[in-house]
């Protein structure tokens, strides 16, 4: 993220691009549960994507524009891979929790059946 400008009094002056960037990072950390290493990887992808977008806007040749778009798609594929891996891990944990819950309910039913016999 580029450093924000400062006012005469030294206060940071954040532009909209800073706010958007910080929201992406916040979402990646809080909602997706990214580790510091995953966040760094995610941020590097965002930076590369922004750079490629800027390059794309400067180019007028259709072939070069296609190349820039393909570069952006590769970066997006990298971000999607990160998310897909996170989803896989979440699904594994979810499956384990569901299994434990079912075992707990099964144990409760057995105990209830034993209590009814007495």
Helices and strands as residue ranges (DSSP letters): E 5-6, E 12-13, H 16-30, H 36-58, H 62-117
